């Protein structure tokens, strides 16, 4: 998959990377970012500062009444005026799917069910094919990736494929996957401090992977979208994904 011109993708048959070297190369070209309360000029500056040349919008509902500069049409125009490309991947990689099968008994999105779907995996493949052409930032609403499905659903899937995205924060700093996962363990308390303590290096790889999976699941239970009680899936498209709280 390639970008044919500013603002559009042109699909081509390309094989995603499979080696460790390819994983490192793709990691250097993949970011996430939350639009938060930013003015559009600040948002563009954050993208430029990270060397991003394209935005992949992973919001299920790509609009914002409170932040209209990030509604899809306006955002697309702003990005194009700065020679930044745009693609919408919210149908494939969004955190509020319309498939009832990926919700648990409490009406909460189960990120692990989503990751097993053909639709999600197809979205990941589209994303990986595109990285040969651009440095891409996955866009959602929340500033902190640990409050957002981009950090709790998409990022773990990519890490499992050997690709470690970096996260553009509001102050312009870049948080690595290792830093994010260290913070995740502190926030959730998983591992009782073992993951970040003096003996962290001695933890076996398999045990570390299990603890991280537990930490991701715990944070997902706290942050994943939950269908309002008594509401049907029809309401999903009308609920903004960015909280001002």
N, C-alpha and C positions, 0 to 999 in steps of 0.2 A: 504494500500500500504506500502510495506517495501523495504528496500535496501537488495538485496540478497548478494552482495559482493561489494567491492570498485568499484565505477564507474558505477553501474547499479541499477535500480529499479526493484523490483519484485512485481507485483500487487497482492494484497490480498483484500478481502472484509472486510473493517473496517469502522465503523461509525464515521464521523467527530464529533467533540465536539459540544454540544448544550447548555451547561450551562455556567453561568458567570465564575464559577471556571475553567471550561475547557478553556474558552476564555483567562483567565489570564495565564493558563499553556501554551497554544499555543503561546501566545504573547511573552513569555520568550524564545521561541525556534525559532522565526521567525525574520529574519533580511533582509535588502536590502543592496546592495553595488554596486558601479560603478567602473569599472576597470580603467577609466580615463587614465593617462599617466604612471601608476605604472609599475615598473619592476615586474616580476612574484614573486620574493622573497618577495618584499614588500607586494604584494597582498596576498600571503599566510600568511604572518605575521599578516595582518589585520584580516583575517579570523580566525586564531588561537587566536588572542587577544580577539575576540568576542565569542569564544567558538563554532564557526561554525564547523560542521562536514560534510556538504554537500552543494553543489552549484546547484541551479535551474536556468538555463540559460533562461532568458525571452526575449532575443534578437530575433527579427524576422529573422535577418540575422546574424548567429553566426560566423562571421569572421571579421578580421580587417587587411587591407593591411598595415596600419601605425603602428599598435600594433600587430604584428603577434603572439606574445606570448598569445594573447587572441582569436585567431582563434580556432574553436572548437576542432580539433584534437590535437593541441599542448596544449591547456588548459586542455583537458581531461587527457593527459599524465602527465602533471605537477601536477594536483590535485591527481591523483592516486599514484604518487610517494611520496606524503605526506599523504597517507591514507585518502584522502578526496573524497567523492563520487560526482558524476555529473549526472544531468538529463537535457535534453533539453525540455523546455516547451514553446519555442518561437512560435510554431504553434498555441497553445491555448491562451497564455498570452502575445504575442508579441504586440508591439505598432504600427506595420505597417502591418495590416491584408491585405489579398488579396481579401477580400469580398467587392465589391463595395458598398454594402448596408450600410456599417458602415462609409462611408465618406459623408461629407456634400456637399452642392452645390459649395463650393470653393475648393473641393478636399482635405479637411482636415479631419483627423480621428476624429470621434465623440466618445470620450471615453465612453459616457453613452450608446450609441448604442452598442458598443462592449460588455459592461458589461451585456447586455440583451441577448446576443447570447448563444446558447447551447454550442458552442465550448468553449467560455470563461468560462462559469460556470463549464463545465467539467474539465477544467484545474485547476480551484480553488479547486475543490473536490480532484483531484489528489494530489495537494499540501498539503491540509489539512490531507489527509490520511497518508502522508509521515512523518508528524511531530512527530508522535509517535516513530519513529525510529531515527530521526536525528534533530539536530539544523540546520536550513537551511537558506542560504542567497540567495535572489533573485538577480541575476546578470544582469546588463545592462551596458551601456557605460558611461553615464554622472556621474560625481562625486556627484553633487547635486541632490537629489531625486526630488526636485521641478523643475528641468529641464528635468525630465524623466518620462516616462509613468509608471514606477514602483511606483513612488510616487504620481502620479496624476490619475492613472487609477486602478492599482492593489490594492494599499494601502487603498483607500477609500472603495473599495468593502470589503476588509478584516475587516476594522473598522466597517462597517455596520453589520458584522457577529460577532462583539464583540471581534475581534482580532486586537491588536494594534502592528504592526511590528515596530522594531527599525532599525535605519539607521546607518550603519558604514560609518564614514566620513574619509577623506584622512589622517587626523592627528591621527586616531585611536580612536577618541571620538565616543560616541554612542548618536545619537539624537533620542529622544522619539517621539511618534506620537503627543503628546501634544506640544512639542517644535516645531516640524515641522509645525503643524497647526497654532501656534502662529506666526511663521515666514511667513507662507503663507498669513495670514491676513495683516501683515505689508507690504509685497511685493505688494499685489494686492490693498491694501487700502480699501478692503471691510469692511463695518461696521464703517468706519470713526474713527477707533481707539477704538471703544467700546469693541472689543473682547480682547484687551490687556490692557485696561485702568483700572482706579480705580473701576469702576462699572461692570467689566466683570463678577464677580461672581453673579450679580443680573440678568443677562440675562437668560430668560427662556430657558429650554432645546430645545424646538421646534424652537425658534427663533435662537438659537445658531446653530442648525443643518442646518437651512435654509441659514444662513450667510456663514457657512463653505462650503455648497454645491455651493453657488454662487462664493466663493473664488476659489474653485477647478476648477469650470467651466471657470472662468476668466483666471487662469494660464494655463489651458489646451488649451484655444484659442491661447495663446502666444507660447506654446511649442509643441503642438501635431504635428506629421508629416503631411506635406502637399505635395500632389503629384505635382511634377514639372509641370507647365503649358504645355499642349499639349502632355504630356507623358501618356502612358498606364500603367496599373497595373503591366505589365510585368517587369518594371524597378525596382520595389521595392526590389527584392532580390539582386540587384547589388549596392544598396546604403548603405554605412556604417552608423551605427546608432550613432557613437561617433563623435562629433565635436571637433576639436582641438582649436576652437576659445575660 
